[in-house]
Amino acid sequence: MYNVVVIGQGLTGMLSAIWAKEEGASVALVSQGTGKIIQSTGVMDIFPGSDAGMSELIREYQIKDWNPLLVESGIDRFKELMIRLGNPYQGKIEQPVEIVTGSGFLKSTALYPITVAPIPHRGHVVVVGFQEITDFQPTYVAENLASERSELTIDHFSISLGQRSLRTMTQLDAARLLEQEVVRKQVISKIKAKMKELLIRKPDLIILPSVLGVMNWKTVWNDFKTELDTIITEAVGMPPNATAIRLQEQLQKEMIRLGVRQYANSKVVGSHRVNQWIESVMARNTHNTIEVKGKSFVLATGGILGGGLEQLVNGVTETALGLEVDEQGNLVNPCENLFLVGAAQGIGVTKYGITGGIFSILSSYESVIKNSYRLQVGGEQHDKLTRNQL
């Protein structure tokens, strides 16, 4: 019997599990795969692909009663967590900034790791690619960036990592190679030599693909920043992104450190309910089916893209617990001890059925605070709790 059972281990699932554990609850996390976080960029948008701010978030999600104190404390708690995990995030949700993507176009985001920097409107930028990596082309990146930042002076070139591979090398492969000191020093020396050849003096910013290490990223980032004596930024692009892999592995390690019981590679195939109360879920792995009992349950299986909701010819279905949902994926008869986070809240949370990282953070935080309150005062008091009371 656990106080909290979390279903799904994307960003919302892992944050929900970590924060519930920090509140003193016994926590289990049931997951079928690795979660969609590894297919992300590791930055926290308000809306994916939008420059909307927090007021637009509230209006789009129709969250009229979301307490500003909850928003502020939720973002602060995420930032505090990432500082503790050694991967600080910067930015403000009311002041989204523009960062560069792997295609050279700009995207707006609210929170981002320190290996990512906003793109200035003026100054001198150098785009550096690697000959072994085919999905980051410096010429293409520079041309697209110039179309968005006409007042920037932009140089670009490619160098070799000096390493061979029997398959096409990804940015994640390069990130792991650059954790080797010998490879890293050679690459930095080549960048210096190329800039000298092109008569490039100290630029304001150097743009790299997402290659600044995985486990030992701090050393890689610091060496590039110190040796090249300028600001370094990673251009987030198509997965796998080292920025997202870092975040995923850090959250995984924190769950282990805190003692979250993980049922990995286990598909939730049903639940045992009494009226509107979930008593347990059935999790099937390759060997058997396990009953996981809990006082509260957090559904963090994502929306259409995450697989938690499925769009069929005759409507939308909820895939984990077999719950009844309407055409927007909203629960018809919500269970009293079930909390929905992120895109599991239904297609209606955005018009596209996709939630940004900020909504994932805040909905996870809200569920933990509500759950903590319910466990303290008793389940019968749960319905009296509103966002304004938080």
N, C-alpha and C positions, 0 to 999 in steps of 0.2 A: 504494500500500500504506500503510495507516494502522495505528498501534498499536491504536487503539480506534475502533470504528464504533458509534455510538449510533443506535438506531432509535426515533423518537418524540421530540417536543419539548414535552411537558408539563413539570411541575415536576421529575419524576424524570429525564427525558431531559436537560433543560438543566443540572441540577445535576451529573449524571453526566459530561456533556461538559466543563463548567467545571472540575470537580475533577480529572478525568483530565488535562486540559491543564495544570493547575497542578502536577501530578505529573511533567510533562515529556514526556507522550505526544503523538504526533501524532494528532489526533482529527477524525473526520468525523461529522456528524449528518445523518441522512436523515429527512425528515418529509413527511407527506402534507398536513397542514393546520397550523393554528395551535396545536394542543394544547388540552387541556381546562382549562388554568389560567385562561383568560379567562372560563370559565364558573363559576369558583370565587369565593370571597369574599376570598381573599388572606390569610386567617388559617390557622394550622396546628393542626388538631384532632388529638387522640389517635384518637378515633372520631367520625365525623360525627354530630352530634346527641346526643352522650353526654358526661357529666361524668366519665368514667373517667380514671384516672391511669395512670402508666407501668407499674405492676404489673399493671393490667388489660390493658394493651397486650400485655405479654409473655404473659400467660395466654391471652388471646383468640387471638393468633397462634400460640400453642403454641411460642414461642421460648424453650425452656428454657435454651439455652446462649448467649444473647446477652450478650456481655461488657459489664458496666456501663461499662468504660472506653471501649468503642466508642460506647455511647449518649451518654456525656458529651462525648466528643471530636467526635462527629458533630453534635450540637446546637451546640457551641461553634463549629465550623467554619462552620455555616450563619449563625450570628449574626455572626461575623467577616466573612463575605462580604457580608452585608447592610449592615454598618457601612461597609465599603469602597465599596459601591454607593450610599451616602448615604441608605439607607432602613432605619434600625435596627429590629430586632424585639426585643420584650421578652417576659418571661414565663418560667415554669419548667415543665418537663414533669411534675414531681411535684406541682405546685400549679396545676391548671387554674383559670382565672377565668371569671366570667360576663360576657359582653358582650351588648349589645342588638342585635337584628336589625331589619330594615326593617319587620317586622310588630309590633314592640314586645315580642316575647317574648325571653327570655334564652336564650343558648346558651353552652355551656362550650367554652373553647379553651385551648391551651397557649402558643402563640407568636402575637404579633399586632404589627402595625406601630404606630408612635407616634401615628398619627392615630386610633387606636382606644384607648379607655380602659375599664377595668372599671366596671361599674355598682355604685355604693355601696348599702348597705342602708338608710341614712338620709340625710337632707339634702334639698336643693331642686334639682330638675331641670327644665329647660325644653326642650321638644321644638319644634324649628323646621322647618317645611316650606316648600315653594315652590308657589305656585299653578299654575305651569306643569307641575309634575311630578305625575302622577296615581298613580304606584305607591308613594308615600310620603305617607300621610295622618296628620298630627299627632294628630288626635283619636283615631283608631284605635290609633296607637302608644302614646299616653298611657294609654288605657284598659287595653290589654293589659299594659303595664309596671306599672300600678298593681295589677293582679291578681297580679303576681309579687313586687312590692316594696311591700307595704301601708304601710310606714312612711315611704315617700318622699312629699314634697310635689312634685306635678308640675303644671306649667303648659304650655300648648301654644298655638301660633298659626301662621298661614301668612303669608308675604309674597310679593311679586312680584319676579321677577328683572328685570322691566322689559324683557324681550326677547321678540320674537315668533318663532314657528317655523311653517313650513308643514306640519309633522307633529308628532305627539306627542313632547314633549321627554323624553329619558331623563335619568337621574342623571349619566351620562357626558357628555351635552351640557352640563348645568349645570356640571359640573366643569371643562370647557374654557372655558365662559363666565367662570367666576370667576377664571380665570388672567389675565383682562383687568383691569387695575388700576381702571379707571373703574367697571366693573360691580361689582367686589369692594367698593369703597368705598361705593357706593350701597347694596348689600345689607347691609353692616355697619351703616350709618347707619339703615336701615329696621328692623333688629333692635333697635338701641338705642332708637329711637323707640317701637317697639311695646312693649318691656319697660317703658319709662317710662309709657306710656299705661295698661298693666295693673298699674302699681305694683309691678313686679318688681325687687327690689334684686339685688345680686350673687348669682347662683345658684352652686351647687357644680359644676354640670355642664350643658353645653348639648349636646343631641343633634341632629345634622344627618343628612340622608341622605348617601350616599357621593358627596360633591361637592367635596372639598377639592383640586381640581386633579389634573392628570395628570403632565405634564412639569415644571411649575413648582409642584408641590404644597407644597414647603417654605415658599415665600413666602406661599401662600394660607393654609396652616395657621397659620403664625406671625402673620399679620395678624389672623386671626379670634381666636386665642388672646390676643394682646396687646391688641387694641382692645376685646374683650369682657371681658377681665381674668378669665378663668376657664378651667377645663378644657373642651376641645372633643373630642367623639368622633363618629366616623362610625358610623352604623347600617348594618351590612352586610346586603344583601338579595339580591334576584334579580339575575342578570346583565343588563347589564354593570355590574360594580362597579369603581369607580376604584381601589380598593385592589388588586384582582387585575390590572388593566391596568398599573398602575405596576410591580408585581412582574414581570410578563411582559416588559415593555419593558426593564426594567433587566437582567434575565438575558439577553435577546437581545443587548443592547449589549455586555455583558461577554463573551459568546461571540465576537462580532465583534472586540472589542479583543484577546482572547487568541489569535485566529487559528484558531478552530474552522472547518473547512471545512463549509459547510452546503449540502446538496442539498435545496432547498426544493421544495414541490409535487411530490414524488417518492414514488410508492407502491412499497413493497417487494413484489415479486411472486414472489419465490423466492430460493433460495440454492444455492450450490454446496458440497456437503459430501463429505468423504472420511472414511468411517466415522463417528466421532462428533466430527468436527472441521469447523467451518465455515471455508471459505476465502474466500468472497465472497458478497455479496447482489446481487440484480438490482433496480435502482430505475428505475421507469418514470415519465417526465414527459410533458408534452404533445408533445415533439419526438422523443424516442428513449428507448431503454433503456440504462442505464449499469450497468456492473459495478463495484462498490465492494469492494475487497479489504481485509482486515483480519486482524490477529493475534488480536484479541479483539472480541467483539460484546456490546453491552448492549441487551437488549430492554426498552424503556420505552413500550410501546404501550397500556398500561392493561388493565383487565379488561373486563367486560361493557359498562360505561358508556363506557369509552374506545375500544371497538371492537377491542381487541387479542384479545379472546376473543368468540366468538359462540355463543349458545345455540341449538341446532337441535333438531328433534324427536328425532333419533337421538344427541344428546349435545352436547358442547362441542368447538368447533374453534378452533385458533390461526390467526389470519387473515393474519399477515405472512409468516412463514417456512414455513407449512404443516407445522409440527411436530406430532408425535403427542402428544395429551394425554388424560388420563383424564376421568372425569365431573366432576371438580373443577377442571379446567383445569391440572392439574399435568403437567409433561413426563414422558412415559413413559420415553424414553431420552435424557436430557439430554446436550447437546453439551458437550464439555470446555471449550471456550473461549467459552461463552455464559453471560452473567450476566443474571438476571431481576431487575428492580427494580419496586417499587410493586405495583400490582394485576396486573401481568403474571405475578406469582408464582402466580396461580390463584384461583379462587373461594374456596378454603379459607382464604385469609388473613383473611377475615372471613366471617361467616355471610351477609352480604349481597353479597359480591363488591366492596365499596367500601373503599378504604383512606383513612385520614386523612393530613393533611400531614406529621405526625410520622413515620409509617411510611415515607412517600415519601422524606423526608430521610435517615432512617437506612439504608434499603435502598440508596439511591443511594451514600451514603458507604461502606457496607460493600462494595459492588461495586467501587468505585474502589480501596479499600485492597487487596482481594483481587487485583484486576487488576494493580495496581502490583507486588505481590509476585510474581505469576506471570510478568510481563514481565521482572522482575529476575533471578529464579532459574531461569527456564525452564519451559515448559508442562508438562513431565513431573512437576514438583513440585507442581502445582496441587492435586491431590487430597489432598495431605498438609496443606493449610491448613484450619484449622477456625476457627470464630468465637472459640473460647477462645484460640487462638494470636494472634489480632489484638489 
